[in-house]
Amino acid sequence: MKIHGRRGVKIGGLWYGGDDPVLGELSLFPSPRSGRHRDKWVVHRDPRDCRQAFIELSGQWHTLPWNGLPAGEDVLAFSDARVQQVLREAARAGLTPRDDIELLPLLLDLIGARSPVGSWPSQMTKAERTERAREVARARAAERDRTAPAGLTSLPVAPRPAELVRQNQQAVDAERRRRREAVVDVPLVAPPRLGDSLREHSLFTLPDADDDGPISQPVQEGPQ
C-alpha cells in the first residue's frame, strides 16, 4: 500500500495517519520491499475496531488513527461492517467527502452516538441493540489484544469464528442481565441449592418420640 503525502494510507475505504509525522517522513522515501509489492508498505486494520490501522515499520507495527476522529474527543468503536454501511449510506446520499471527517456525522447517526445513553433502548430496535452490543464486545476484545504501549505495538490477532461466537453470546447475555436488573428494584437473591435443606439435618437422626399419646400394650396370644 502506498502513502499519500497529505492523507496518509487508505484501507477498507477509510484514510489513516494523515497527521502522523512518521508517515510524513516515510512518504519521502521508497518502501524497502521489492518484487510485486515494490514501493508499497504493509498496512493492516483490525476488523473489530476500525478507529485505527497499523503500518509495519522495521518489523514492528505503528498505530495510525483514523483521519475522521475529532481531536480530543472519544468516538465509540465501530467494526468493518459499520464502515461499509457508512460508505453505502454516503454513496446513496450522493456525498463525495474530500476528508474522512465529513463521514463522522453519518457514522455517529448510524451507531446512535448522538442520542443520550438513556434513550437508546427506546430508539433502537432489538436487532440494532444486539448488533451494537456485539460491536462493543468485539472492540473491547480488540483493545485487550493490544497490550503493548502506544506507538510501536504488536498487531492484534483477529479471533477465530468460535471466539467471535463466544464474545457475541457474552455481550448478549450481559445486556439481558442488565435489563433484568434495571427492572427489579430490590437486589436479586439466589434461590437455595438443591439439597441444602437435607444438609442442615443428619439423615440418621430419628424423630422425637410422641409422649402425649397412650402407650400401646403388647398383644398376648393364647388362652386367658
mmCIF file of the C-alpha atoms, coordinates in Angstrom:
data_MODEL
# 
_entry.id   MODEL 
# 
loop_
_atom_site.group_PDB 
_atom_site.id 
_atom_site.type_symbol 
_atom_site.label_atom_id 
_atom_site.label_alt_id 
_atom_site.label_comp_id 
_atom_site.label_asym_id 
_atom_site.label_entity_id 
_atom_site.label_seq_id 
_atom_site.pdbx_PDB_ins_code 
_atom_site.Cartn_x 
_atom_site.Cartn_y 
_atom_site.Cartn_z 
_atom_site.occupancy 
_atom_site.B_iso_or_equiv 
_atom_site.pdbx_formal_charge 
_atom_site.auth_seq_id 
_atom_site.auth_comp_id 
_atom_site.auth_asym_id 
_atom_site.auth_atom_id 
_atom_site.pdbx_PDB_model_num 
ATOM 1   C CA . MET A 1 1   ? 0.000   0.000   0.000  1.00 0.00 ? 1   MET A CA 1 
ATOM 2   C CA . LYS A 1 2   ? 1.337   3.423   -0.951 1.00 0.00 ? 2   LYS A CA 1 
ATOM 3   C CA . ILE A 1 3   ? 1.445   6.500   1.289  1.00 0.00 ? 3   ILE A CA 1 
ATOM 4   C CA . HIS A 1 4   ? -0.357  9.650   0.204  1.00 0.00 ? 4   HIS A CA 1 
ATOM 5   C CA . GLY A 1 5   ? 1.531   12.766  1.165  1.00 0.00 ? 5   GLY A CA 1 
ATOM 6   C CA . ARG A 1 6   ? -1.373  14.574  2.853  1.00 0.00 ? 6   ARG A CA 1 
ATOM 7   C CA . ARG A 1 7   ? -3.994  11.912  3.537  1.00 0.00 ? 7   ARG A CA 1 
ATOM 8   C CA . GLY A 1 8   ? -1.899  9.009   4.798  1.00 0.00 ? 8   GLY A CA 1 
ATOM 9   C CA . VAL A 1 9   ? -2.842  5.453   3.829  1.00 0.00 ? 9   VAL A CA 1 
ATOM 10  C CA . LYS A 1 10  ? -6.203  4.145   2.664  1.00 0.00 ? 10  LYS A CA 1 
ATOM 11  C CA . ILE A 1 11  ? -7.551  0.794   3.787  1.00 0.00 ? 11  ILE A CA 1 
ATOM 12  C CA . GLY A 1 12  ? -11.088 -0.508  3.567  1.00 0.00 ? 12  GLY A CA 1 
ATOM 13  C CA . GLY A 1 13  ? -12.416 2.804   2.250  1.00 0.00 ? 13  GLY A CA 1 
ATOM 14  C CA . LEU A 1 14  ? -11.044 4.992   5.071  1.00 0.00 ? 14  LEU A CA 1 
ATOM 15  C CA . TRP A 1 15  ? -7.886  7.078   5.394  1.00 0.00 ? 15  TRP A CA 1 
ATOM 16  C CA . TYR A 1 16  ? -5.491  6.764   8.327  1.00 0.00 ? 16  TYR A CA 1 
ATOM 17  C CA . GLY A 1 17  ? -2.480  8.662   9.661  1.00 0.00 ? 17  GLY A CA 1 
ATOM 18  C CA . GLY A 1 18  ? -2.976  11.885  7.752  1.00 0.00 ? 18  GLY A CA 1 
ATOM 19  C CA . ASP A 1 19  ? -1.421  13.942  10.573 1.00 0.00 ? 19  ASP A CA 1 
ATOM 20  C CA . ASP A 1 20  ? 1.083   11.317  11.686 1.00 0.00 ? 20  ASP A CA 1 
ATOM 21  C CA . PRO A 1 21  ? 4.642   12.731  11.465 1.00 0.00 ? 21  PRO A CA 1 
ATOM 22  C CA . VAL A 1 22  ? 6.030   9.241   10.877 1.00 0.00 ? 22  VAL A CA 1 
ATOM 23  C CA . LEU A 1 23  ? 4.054   8.877   7.655  1.00 0.00 ? 23  LEU A CA 1 
ATOM 24  C CA . GLY A 1 24  ? 5.110   12.355  6.610  1.00 0.00 ? 24  GLY A CA 1 
ATOM 25  C CA . GLU A 1 25  ? 8.719   11.232  6.698  1.00 0.00 ? 25  GLU A CA 1 
ATOM 26  C CA . LEU A 1 26  ? 8.051   7.848   5.090  1.00 0.00 ? 26  LEU A CA 1 
ATOM 27  C CA . SER A 1 27  ? 6.313   9.450   2.108  1.00 0.00 ? 27  SER A CA 1 
ATOM 28  C CA . LEU A 1 28  ? 9.678   10.937  1.119  1.00 0.00 ? 28  LEU A CA 1 
ATOM 29  C CA . PHE A 1 29  ? 11.380  7.536   0.913  1.00 0.00 ? 29  PHE A CA 1 
ATOM 30  C CA . PRO A 1 30  ? 10.552  4.387   -1.063 1.00 0.00 ? 30  PRO A CA 1 
ATOM 31  C CA . SER A 1 31  ? 9.466   1.214   0.681  1.00 0.00 ? 31  SER A CA 1 
ATOM 32  C CA . PRO A 1 32  ? 12.251  -1.333  1.272  1.00 0.00 ? 32  PRO A CA 1 
ATOM 33  C CA . ARG A 1 33  ? 10.075  -4.036  -0.258 1.00 0.00 ? 33  ARG A CA 1 
ATOM 34  C CA . SER A 1 34  ? 10.817  -5.330  -3.735 1.00 0.00 ? 34  SER A CA 1 
ATOM 35  C CA . GLY A 1 35  ? 9.222   -7.517  -6.352 1.00 0.00 ? 35  GLY A CA 1 
ATOM 36  C CA . ARG A 1 36  ? 5.470   -7.437  -6.860 1.00 0.00 ? 36  ARG A CA 1 
ATOM 37  C CA . HIS A 1 37  ? 4.985   -5.164  -3.811 1.00 0.00 ? 37  HIS A CA 1 
ATOM 38  C CA . ARG A 1 38  ? 7.765   -2.746  -4.671 1.00 0.00 ? 38  ARG A CA 1 
ATOM 39  C CA . ASP A 1 39  ? 7.361   0.755   -3.171 1.00 0.00 ? 39  ASP A CA 1 
ATOM 40  C CA . LYS A 1 40  ? 4.399   -0.430  -1.066 1.00 0.00 ? 40  LYS A CA 1 
ATOM 41  C CA . TRP A 1 41  ? 4.028   -0.618  2.704  1.00 0.00 ? 41  TRP A CA 1 
ATOM 42  C CA . VAL A 1 42  ? 2.352   -3.329  4.772  1.00 0.00 ? 42  VAL A CA 1 
ATOM 43  C CA . VAL A 1 43  ? -0.805  -1.909  6.386  1.00 0.00 ? 43  VAL A CA 1 
ATOM 44  C CA . HIS A 1 44  ? -3.450  -3.830  8.346  1.00 0.00 ? 44  HIS A CA 1 
ATOM 45  C CA . ARG A 1 45  ? -6.661  -2.956  10.157 1.00 0.00 ? 45  ARG A CA 1 
ATOM 46  C CA . ASP A 1 46  ? -8.414  -4.916  12.887 1.00 0.00 ? 46  ASP A CA 1 
ATOM 47  C CA . PRO A 1 47  ? -11.952 -5.551  11.551 1.00 0.00 ? 47  PRO A CA 1 
ATOM 48  C CA . ARG A 1 48  ? -13.329 -5.408  15.113 1.00 0.00 ? 48  ARG A CA 1 
ATOM 49  C CA . ASP A 1 49  ? -12.177 -1.823  15.763 1.00 0.00 ? 49  ASP A CA 1 
ATOM 50  C CA . CYS A 1 50  ? -11.605 0.419   12.743 1.00 0.00 ? 50  CYS A CA 1 
ATOM 51  C CA . ARG A 1 51  ? -10.649 3.538   14.688 1.00 0.00 ? 51  ARG A CA 1 
ATOM 52  C CA . GLN A 1 52  ? -7.017  2.848   13.853 1.00 0.00 ? 52  GLN A CA 1 
ATOM 53  C CA . ALA A 1 53  ? -4.836  0.965   11.379 1.00 0.00 ? 53  ALA A CA 1 
ATOM 54  C CA . PHE A 1 54  ? -1.301  -0.409  11.688 1.00 0.00 ? 54  PHE A CA 1 
ATOM 55  C CA . ILE A 1 55  ? 1.698   0.027   9.391  1.00 0.00 ? 55  ILE A CA 1 
ATOM 56  C CA . GLU A 1 56  ? 4.771   -2.190  9.585  1.00 0.00 ? 56  GLU A CA 1 
ATOM 57  C CA . LEU A 1 57  ? 7.992   -0.332  10.328 1.00 0.00 ? 57  LEU A CA 1 
ATOM 58  C CA . SER A 1 58  ? 11.208  -2.278  10.894 1.00 0.00 ? 58  SER A CA 1 
ATOM 59  C CA . GLY A 1 59  ? 9.349   -5.408  11.945 1.00 0.00 ? 59  GLY A CA 1 
ATOM 60  C CA . GLN A 1 60  ? 7.026   -3.568  14.357 1.00 0.00 ? 60  GLN A CA 1 
ATOM 61  C CA . TRP A 1 61  ? 3.522   -2.176  13.982 1.00 0.00 ? 61  TRP A CA 1 
ATOM 62  C CA . HIS A 1 62  ? 2.936   1.567   14.282 1.00 0.00 ? 62  HIS A CA 1 
ATOM 63  C CA . THR A 1 63  ? -0.583  2.792   15.122 1.00 0.00 ? 63  THR A CA 1 
ATOM 64  C CA . LEU A 1 64  ? -2.285  5.162   12.671 1.00 0.00 ? 64  LEU A CA 1 
ATOM 65  C CA . PRO A 1 65  ? -5.507  6.874   13.870 1.00 0.00 ? 65  PRO A CA 1 
ATOM 66  C CA . TRP A 1 66  ? -8.439  7.319   11.522 1.00 0.00 ? 66  TRP A CA 1 
ATOM 67  C CA . ASN A 1 67  ? -8.497  10.745  9.873  1.00 0.00 ? 67  ASN A CA 1 
ATOM 68  C CA . GLY A 1 68  ? -12.161 11.170  10.769 1.00 0.00 ? 68  GLY A CA 1 
ATOM 69  C CA . LEU A 1 69  ? -11.635 11.098  14.535 1.00 0.00 ? 69  LEU A CA 1 
ATOM 70  C CA . PRO A 1 70  ? -12.261 14.515  16.148 1.00 0.00 ? 70  PRO A CA 1 
ATOM 71  C CA . ALA A 1 71  ? -9.293  15.932  18.021 1.00 0.00 ? 71  ALA A CA 1 
ATOM 72  C CA . GLY A 1 72  ? -9.518  15.474  21.784 1.00 0.00 ? 72  GLY A CA 1 
ATOM 73  C CA . GLU A 1 73  ? -12.800 13.533  21.686 1.00 0.00 ? 73  GLU A CA 1 
ATOM 74  C CA . ASP A 1 74  ? -13.619 9.855   22.037 1.00 0.00 ? 74  ASP A CA 1 
ATOM 75  C CA . VAL A 1 75  ? -15.673 8.046   19.423 1.00 0.00 ? 75  VAL A CA 1 
ATOM 76  C CA . LEU A 1 76  ? -17.427 4.751   20.028 1.00 0.00 ? 76  LEU A CA 1 
ATOM 77  C CA . ALA A 1 77  ? -15.694 1.800   18.431 1.00 0.00 ? 77  ALA A CA 1 
ATOM 78  C CA . PHE A 1 78  ? -17.058 0.613   15.093 1.00 0.00 ? 78  PHE A CA 1 
ATOM 79  C CA . SER A 1 79  ? -16.407 -2.521  13.072 1.00 0.00 ? 79  SER A CA 1 
ATOM 80  C CA . ASP A 1 80  ? -15.580 -3.114  9.420  1.00 0.00 ? 80  ASP A CA 1 
ATOM 81  C CA . ALA A 1 81  ? -19.226 -3.927  8.733  1.00 0.00 ? 81  ALA A CA 1 
ATOM 82  C CA . ARG A 1 82  ? -20.174 -0.489  10.102 1.00 0.00 ? 82  ARG A CA 1 
ATOM 83  C CA . VAL A 1 83  ? -17.607 1.138   7.802  1.00 0.00 ? 83  VAL A CA 1 
ATOM 84  C CA . GLN A 1 84  ? -19.185 -0.498  4.776  1.00 0.00 ? 84  GLN A CA 1 
ATOM 85  C CA . GLN A 1 85  ? -22.599 0.680   5.961  1.00 0.00 ? 85  GLN A CA 1 
ATOM 86  C CA . VAL A 1 86  ? -21.305 4.251   6.265  1.00 0.00 ? 86  VAL A CA 1 
ATOM 87  C CA . LEU A 1 87  ? -19.818 4.149   2.776  1.00 0.00 ? 87  LEU A CA 1 
ATOM 88  C CA . ARG A 1 88  ? -23.064 2.790   1.311  1.00 0.00 ? 88  ARG A CA 1 
ATOM 89  C CA . GLU A 1 89  ? -25.124 5.482   3.011  1.00 0.00 ? 89  GLU A CA 1 
ATOM 90  C CA . ALA A 1 90  ? -22.710 8.163   1.801  1.00 0.00 ? 90  ALA A CA 1 
ATOM 91  C CA . ALA A 1 91  ? -22.954 6.894   -1.770 1.00 0.00 ? 91  ALA A CA 1 
ATOM 92  C CA . ARG A 1 92  ? -26.751 6.694   -1.543 1.00 0.00 ? 92  ARG A CA 1 
ATOM 93  C CA . ALA A 1 93  ? -26.874 10.300  -0.339 1.00 0.00 ? 93  ALA A CA 1 
ATOM 94  C CA . GLY A 1 94  ? -24.576 11.417  -3.144 1.00 0.00 ? 94  GLY A CA 1 
ATOM 95  C CA . LEU A 1 95  ? -21.807 12.526  -0.783 1.00 0.00 ? 95  LEU A CA 1 
ATOM 96  C CA . THR A 1 96  ? -18.280 12.901  -2.142 1.00 0.00 ? 96  THR A CA 1 
ATOM 97  C CA . PRO A 1 97  ? -16.281 13.722  1.003  1.00 0.00 ? 97  PRO A CA 1 
ATOM 98  C CA . ARG A 1 98  ? -12.920 15.366  0.493  1.00 0.00 ? 98  ARG A CA 1 
ATOM 99  C CA . ASP A 1 99  ? -11.896 14.345  4.004  1.00 0.00 ? 99  ASP A CA 1 
ATOM 100 C CA . ASP A 1 100 ? -12.984 11.493  6.266  1.00 0.00 ? 100 ASP A CA 1 
ATOM 101 C CA . ILE A 1 101 ? -14.070 13.993  8.922  1.00 0.00 ? 101 ILE A CA 1 
ATOM 102 C CA . GLU A 1 102 ? -17.114 14.583  6.712  1.00 0.00 ? 102 GLU A CA 1 
ATOM 103 C CA . LEU A 1 103 ? -18.115 10.941  7.265  1.00 0.00 ? 103 LEU A CA 1 
ATOM 104 C CA . LEU A 1 104 ? -18.145 11.311  11.057 1.00 0.00 ? 104 LEU A CA 1 
ATOM 105 C CA . PRO A 1 105 ? -21.716 12.739  11.366 1.00 0.00 ? 105 PRO A CA 1 
ATOM 106 C CA . LEU A 1 106 ? -23.053 9.873   9.267  1.00 0.00 ? 106 LEU A CA 1 
ATOM 107 C CA . LEU A 1 107 ? -21.175 7.338   11.379 1.00 0.00 ? 107 LEU A CA 1 
ATOM 108 C CA . LEU A 1 108 ? -22.483 8.804   14.636 1.00 0.00 ? 108 LEU A CA 1 
ATOM 109 C CA . ASP A 1 109 ? -26.045 8.725   13.349 1.00 0.00 ? 109 ASP A CA 1 
ATOM 110 C CA . LEU A 1 110 ? -25.747 5.054   12.424 1.00 0.00 ? 110 LEU A CA 1 
ATOM 111 C CA . ILE A 1 111 ? -24.372 3.954   15.795 1.00 0.00 ? 111 ILE A CA 1 
ATOM 112 C CA . GLY A 1 112 ? -26.748 6.198   17.751 1.00 0.00 ? 112 GLY A CA 1 
ATOM 113 C CA . ALA A 1 113 ? -23.939 8.114   19.422 1.00 0.00 ? 113 ALA A CA 1 
ATOM 114 C CA . ARG A 1 114 ? -25.801 11.413  19.165 1.00 0.00 ? 114 ARG A CA 1 
ATOM 115 C CA . SER A 1 115 ? -28.653 10.191  21.358 1.00 0.00 ? 115 SER A CA 1 
ATOM 116 C CA . PRO A 1 116 ? -28.420 10.109  25.168 1.00 0.00 ? 116 PRO A CA 1 
ATOM 117 C CA . VAL A 1 117 ? -27.499 6.720   26.511 1.00 0.00 ? 117 VAL A CA 1 
ATOM 118 C CA . GLY A 1 118 ? -30.718 6.532   28.485 1.00 0.00 ? 118 GLY A CA 1 
ATOM 119 C CA . SER A 1 119 ? -32.815 6.867   25.343 1.00 0.00 ? 119 SER A CA 1 
ATOM 120 C CA . TRP A 1 120 ? -31.023 4.236   23.287 1.00 0.00 ? 120 TRP A CA 1 
ATOM 121 C CA . PRO A 1 121 ? -33.352 1.308   24.154 1.00 0.00 ? 121 PRO A CA 1 
ATOM 122 C CA . SER A 1 122 ? -36.409 3.327   23.112 1.00 0.00 ? 122 SER A CA 1 
ATOM 123 C CA . GLN A 1 123 ? -34.896 4.431   19.791 1.00 0.00 ? 123 GLN A CA 1 
ATOM 124 C CA . MET A 1 124 ? -33.162 1.252   18.678 1.00 0.00 ? 124 MET A CA 1 
ATOM 125 C CA . THR A 1 125 ? -34.806 -1.991  17.669 1.00 0.00 ? 125 THR A CA 1 
ATOM 126 C CA . LYS A 1 126 ? -33.933 -5.272  19.321 1.00 0.00 ? 126 LYS A CA 1 
ATOM 127 C CA . ALA A 1 127 ? -31.810 -6.294  16.342 1.00 0.00 ? 127 ALA A CA 1 
ATOM 128 C CA . GLU A 1 128 ? -29.973 -2.961  16.419 1.00 0.00 ? 128 GLU A CA 1 
ATOM 129 C CA . ARG A 1 129 ? -29.293 -3.240  20.155 1.00 0.00 ? 129 ARG A CA 1 
ATOM 130 C CA . THR A 1 130 ? -27.999 -6.785  19.728 1.00 0.00 ? 130 THR A CA 1 
ATOM 131 C CA . GLU A 1 131 ? -25.735 -5.790  16.855 1.00 0.00 ? 131 GLU A CA 1 
ATOM 132 C CA . ARG A 1 132 ? -24.419 -2.802  18.805 1.00 0.00 ? 132 ARG A CA 1 
ATOM 133 C CA . ALA A 1 133 ? -23.686 -4.996  21.842 1.00 0.00 ? 133 ALA A CA 1 
ATOM 134 C CA . ARG A 1 134 ? -21.744 -7.374  19.630 1.00 0.00 ? 134 ARG A CA 1 
ATOM 135 C CA . GLU A 1 135 ? -19.818 -4.495  18.086 1.00 0.00 ? 135 GLU A CA 1 
ATOM 136 C CA . VAL A 1 136 ? -18.854 -3.151  21.507 1.00 0.00 ? 136 VAL A CA 1 
ATOM 137 C CA . ALA A 1 137 ? -17.791 -6.614  22.715 1.00 0.00 ? 137 ALA A CA 1 
ATOM 138 C CA . ARG A 1 138 ? -15.569 -7.090  19.679 1.00 0.00 ? 138 ARG A CA 1 
ATOM 139 C CA . ALA A 1 139 ? -13.989 -3.675  20.161 1.00 0.00 ? 139 ALA A CA 1 
ATOM 140 C CA . ARG A 1 140 ? -13.246 -4.428  23.818 1.00 0.00 ? 140 ARG A CA 1 
ATOM 141 C CA . ALA A 1 141 ? -11.685 -7.739  22.842 1.00 0.00 ? 141 ALA A CA 1 
ATOM 142 C CA . ALA A 1 142 ? -9.541  -5.962  20.251 1.00 0.00 ? 142 ALA A CA 1 
ATOM 143 C CA . GLU A 1 143 ? -8.431  -3.450  22.878 1.00 0.00 ? 143 GLU A CA 1 
ATOM 144 C CA . ARG A 1 144 ? -7.450  -6.247  25.255 1.00 0.00 ? 144 ARG A CA 1 
ATOM 145 C CA . ASP A 1 145 ? -5.358  -7.795  22.495 1.00 0.00 ? 145 ASP A CA 1 
ATOM 146 C CA . ARG A 1 146 ? -3.380  -4.585  22.178 1.00 0.00 ? 146 ARG A CA 1 
ATOM 147 C CA . THR A 1 147 ? -1.396  -4.972  25.396 1.00 0.00 ? 147 THR A CA 1 
ATOM 148 C CA . ALA A 1 148 ? 1.705   -3.099  24.254 1.00 0.00 ? 148 ALA A CA 1 
ATOM 149 C CA . PRO A 1 149 ? 2.010   0.696   24.838 1.00 0.00 ? 149 PRO A CA 1 
ATOM 150 C CA . ALA A 1 150 ? 1.022   3.217   22.209 1.00 0.00 ? 150 ALA A CA 1 
ATOM 151 C CA . GLY A 1 151 ? 3.336   3.793   19.278 1.00 0.00 ? 151 GLY A CA 1 
ATOM 152 C CA . LEU A 1 152 ? 5.145   0.626   18.226 1.00 0.00 ? 152 LEU A CA 1 
ATOM 153 C CA . THR A 1 153 ? 2.798   -2.246  19.014 1.00 0.00 ? 153 THR A CA 1 
ATOM 154 C CA . SER A 1 154 ? 2.192   -5.827  18.055 1.00 0.00 ? 154 SER A CA 1 
ATOM 155 C CA . LEU A 1 155 ? -0.540  -6.358  15.516 1.00 0.00 ? 155 LEU A CA 1 
ATOM 156 C CA . PRO A 1 156 ? -3.651  -7.768  17.231 1.00 0.00 ? 156 PRO A CA 1 
ATOM 157 C CA . VAL A 1 157 ? -4.652  -11.201 16.063 1.00 0.00 ? 157 VAL A CA 1 
ATOM 158 C CA . ALA A 1 158 ? -8.221  -11.500 14.835 1.00 0.00 ? 158 ALA A CA 1 
ATOM 159 C CA . PRO A 1 159 ? -10.136 -14.160 16.773 1.00 0.00 ? 159 PRO A CA 1 
ATOM 160 C CA . ARG A 1 160 ? -11.368 -17.375 15.267 1.00 0.00 ? 160 ARG A CA 1 
ATOM 161 C CA . PRO A 1 161 ? -15.067 -17.768 14.396 1.00 0.00 ? 161 PRO A CA 1 
ATOM 162 C CA . ALA A 1 162 ? -15.693 -19.792 17.559 1.00 0.00 ? 162 ALA A CA 1 
ATOM 163 C CA . GLU A 1 163 ? -14.191 -16.999 19.667 1.00 0.00 ? 163 GLU A CA 1 
ATOM 164 C CA . LEU A 1 164 ? -16.388 -14.411 17.934 1.00 0.00 ? 164 LEU A CA 1 
ATOM 165 C CA . VAL A 1 165 ? -19.473 -16.513 18.663 1.00 0.00 ? 165 VAL A CA 1 
ATOM 166 C CA . ARG A 1 166 ? -18.481 -16.733 22.338 1.00 0.00 ? 166 ARG A CA 1 
ATOM 167 C CA . GLN A 1 167 ? -17.866 -12.978 22.567 1.00 0.00 ? 167 GLN A CA 1 
ATOM 168 C CA . ASN A 1 168 ? -21.197 -12.232 20.895 1.00 0.00 ? 168 ASN A CA 1 
ATOM 169 C CA . GLN A 1 169 ? -23.079 -14.536 23.269 1.00 0.00 ? 169 GLN A CA 1 
ATOM 170 C CA . GLN A 1 170 ? -21.394 -12.948 26.296 1.00 0.00 ? 170 GLN A CA 1 
ATOM 171 C CA . ALA A 1 171 ? -22.365 -9.484  25.063 1.00 0.00 ? 171 ALA A CA 1 
ATOM 172 C CA . VAL A 1 172 ? -25.996 -10.515 24.555 1.00 0.00 ? 172 VAL A CA 1 
ATOM 173 C CA . ASP A 1 173 ? -26.151 -12.230 27.972 1.00 0.00 ? 173 ASP A CA 1 
ATOM 174 C CA . ALA A 1 174 ? -24.663 -9.169  29.674 1.00 0.00 ? 174 ALA A CA 1 
ATOM 175 C CA . GLU A 1 175 ? -27.213 -6.884  28.015 1.00 0.00 ? 175 GLU A CA 1 
ATOM 176 C CA . ARG A 1 176 ? -30.116 -9.130  29.043 1.00 0.00 ? 176 ARG A CA 1 
ATOM 177 C CA . ARG A 1 177 ? -28.799 -9.298  32.620 1.00 0.00 ? 177 ARG A CA 1 
ATOM 178 C CA . ARG A 1 178 ? -28.521 -5.516  32.762 1.00 0.00 ? 178 ARG A CA 1 
ATOM 179 C CA . ARG A 1 179 ? -32.134 -5.096  31.639 1.00 0.00 ? 179 ARG A CA 1 
ATOM 180 C CA . ARG A 1 180 ? -33.446 -7.621  34.157 1.00 0.00 ? 180 ARG A CA 1 
ATOM 181 C CA . GLU A 1 181 ? -31.589 -5.903  36.986 1.00 0.00 ? 181 GLU A CA 1 
ATOM 182 C CA . ALA A 1 182 ? -32.878 -2.500  35.861 1.00 0.00 ? 182 ALA A CA 1 
ATOM 183 C CA . VAL A 1 183 ? -36.498 -3.682  36.151 1.00 0.00 ? 183 VAL A CA 1 
ATOM 184 C CA . VAL A 1 184 ? -36.177 -5.124  39.683 1.00 0.00 ? 184 VAL A CA 1 
ATOM 185 C CA . ASP A 1 185 ? -35.945 -2.529  42.484 1.00 0.00 ? 185 ASP A CA 1 
ATOM 186 C CA . VAL A 1 186 ? -34.602 -4.897  45.155 1.00 0.00 ? 186 VAL A CA 1 
ATOM 187 C CA . PRO A 1 187 ? -31.402 -6.893  44.749 1.00 0.00 ? 187 PRO A CA 1 
ATOM 188 C CA . LEU A 1 188 ? -31.909 -10.381 43.431 1.00 0.00 ? 188 LEU A CA 1 
ATOM 189 C CA . VAL A 1 189 ? -31.314 -13.217 45.897 1.00 0.00 ? 189 VAL A CA 1 
ATOM 190 C CA . ALA A 1 190 ? -30.174 -16.536 44.532 1.00 0.00 ? 190 ALA A CA 1 
ATOM 191 C CA . PRO A 1 191 ? -32.543 -19.412 45.401 1.00 0.00 ? 191 PRO A CA 1 
ATOM 192 C CA . PRO A 1 192 ? -31.225 -22.176 47.695 1.00 0.00 ? 192 PRO A CA 1 
ATOM 193 C CA . ARG A 1 193 ? -29.429 -25.001 46.025 1.00 0.00 ? 193 ARG A CA 1 
ATOM 194 C CA . LEU A 1 194 ? -30.934 -28.436 45.808 1.00 0.00 ? 194 LEU A CA 1 
ATOM 195 C CA . GLY A 1 195 ? -30.078 -30.457 48.883 1.00 0.00 ? 195 GLY A CA 1 
ATOM 196 C CA . ASP A 1 196 ? -29.354 -27.516 51.179 1.00 0.00 ? 196 ASP A CA 1 
ATOM 197 C CA . SER A 1 197 ? -32.293 -28.424 53.457 1.00 0.00 ? 197 SER A CA 1 
ATOM 198 C CA . LEU A 1 198 ? -31.072 -32.007 53.718 1.00 0.00 ? 198 LEU A CA 1 
ATOM 199 C CA . ARG A 1 199 ? -27.580 -30.896 54.657 1.00 0.00 ? 199 ARG A CA 1 
ATOM 200 C CA . GLU A 1 200 ? -28.945 -28.969 57.655 1.00 0.00 ? 200 GLU A CA 1 
ATOM 201 C CA . HIS A 1 201 ? -30.123 -32.201 59.343 1.00 0.00 ? 201 HIS A CA 1 
ATOM 202 C CA . SER A 1 202 ? -28.494 -35.586 59.632 1.00 0.00 ? 202 SER A CA 1 
ATOM 203 C CA . LEU A 1 203 ? -30.211 -38.313 57.673 1.00 0.00 ? 203 LEU A CA 1 
ATOM 204 C CA . PHE A 1 204 ? -29.556 -40.748 60.553 1.00 0.00 ? 204 PHE A CA 1 
ATOM 205 C CA . THR A 1 205 ? -31.313 -38.712 63.282 1.00 0.00 ? 205 THR A CA 1 
ATOM 206 C CA . LEU A 1 206 ? -34.559 -40.391 64.437 1.00 0.00 ? 206 LEU A CA 1 
ATOM 207 C CA . PRO A 1 207 ? -37.595 -38.234 65.108 1.00 0.00 ? 207 PRO A CA 1 
ATOM 208 C CA . ASP A 1 208 ? -38.501 -37.482 68.752 1.00 0.00 ? 208 ASP A CA 1 
ATOM 209 C CA . ALA A 1 209 ? -40.944 -39.895 70.447 1.00 0.00 ? 209 ALA A CA 1 
ATOM 210 C CA . ASP A 1 210 ? -44.501 -38.682 70.965 1.00 0.00 ? 210 ASP A CA 1 
ATOM 211 C CA . ASP A 1 211 ? -45.006 -38.680 74.813 1.00 0.00 ? 211 ASP A CA 1 
ATOM 212 C CA . ASP A 1 212 ? -48.529 -37.248 74.763 1.00 0.00 ? 212 ASP A CA 1 
ATOM 213 C CA . GLY A 1 213 ? -50.338 -40.293 73.392 1.00 0.00 ? 213 GLY A CA 1 
ATOM 214 C CA . PRO A 1 214 ? -51.171 -43.576 75.232 1.00 0.00 ? 214 PRO A CA 1 
ATOM 215 C CA . ILE A 1 215 ? -48.602 -46.321 75.172 1.00 0.00 ? 215 ILE A CA 1 
ATOM 216 C CA . SER A 1 216 ? -49.935 -49.400 73.471 1.00 0.00 ? 216 SER A CA 1 
ATOM 217 C CA . GLN A 1 217 ? -49.595 -52.764 75.310 1.00 0.00 ? 217 GLN A CA 1 
ATOM 218 C CA . PRO A 1 218 ? -48.266 -55.810 73.542 1.00 0.00 ? 218 PRO A CA 1 
ATOM 219 C CA . VAL A 1 219 ? -50.935 -58.270 72.443 1.00 0.00 ? 219 VAL A CA 1 
ATOM 220 C CA . GLN A 1 220 ? -50.821 -61.611 74.277 1.00 0.00 ? 220 GLN A CA 1 
ATOM 221 C CA . GLU A 1 221 ? -51.807 -64.713 72.445 1.00 0.00 ? 221 GLU A CA 1 
ATOM 222 C CA . GLY A 1 222 ? -53.193 -67.975 73.932 1.00 0.00 ? 222 GLY A CA 1 
ATOM 223 C CA . PRO A 1 223 ? -55.920 -68.832 76.472 1.00 0.00 ? 223 PRO A CA 1 
ATOM 224 C CA . GLN A 1 224 ? -56.889 -66.214 79.011 1.00 0.00 ? 224 GLN A CA 1 
# 
